[in-house]
């Protein structure tokens, strides 16, 4: 039987917030992280582009021996996951799996709200797709969901401005808009894997009764549960406790930034996605 690492994909650094929670929850597995930094951000790209880039990444992971790939990116989960699962996977290899981050977050959201009013912050792509509204309506039909796109937040993180004073304006602006649209909101999903880096500022501008929910822990718990329920997949995931990092842009830049996210030195390799078959 062929075995491999668990793959995690993001347009850039954001998926590292998911990787660090997954590793904390399941340290014995091997992980392979790929950031498509050369083509980030994905947030305001078309469906076709995000789908094409994400499919290239999935093929790359399969070439590297991964049987299980997590799209640790809401934009890719919103715009590409369903087509990849339904159209591409049966042709590429029906025994491999590609999972996203929206469904596990939507599944767990009900436990965070008392008012039944939930907010979602995400990229243009995620919010316009209405993926959270649709998933939550299926799972928790009584919850009222309001989305707010925050197109400046990913560039703030990717450019290391997220903890600088200039970021405050954009953080406050979107939180105010969301809460003006539905003042009963008491739980807000950070529906973009970059946003946990802004959590300090987000909490500063939120009223006390409102909780911001980063999704890394929710995704990690959901993956743990998935591997329990799918022993046939679990045995295909290697267990050496390692992480390998790849980026489509400069590894030096990636290492600098990723070591901040991961709180440890990171040694990434450069790769290219376009050449993948
Ligand atoms: N981190 C990604 C997400 O969760 C995408 C950010 C971007 O590339 O715009 O949506």
Boltz pocket constraint, residues with backbone or C-beta under 6 A from the ligand:
constraints:
  - pocket:
      binder: B
      contacts: [[A, 10], [A, 11], [A, 12], [A, 14], [A, 15], [A, 40], [A, 41], [A, 42], [A, 43], [A, 44], [A, 72], [A, 73], [A, 74], [A, 75], [A, 76], [A, 123], [A, 126], [A, 154], [A, 191], [A, 192], [A, 193], [A, 194]]
      max_distance: 6.0
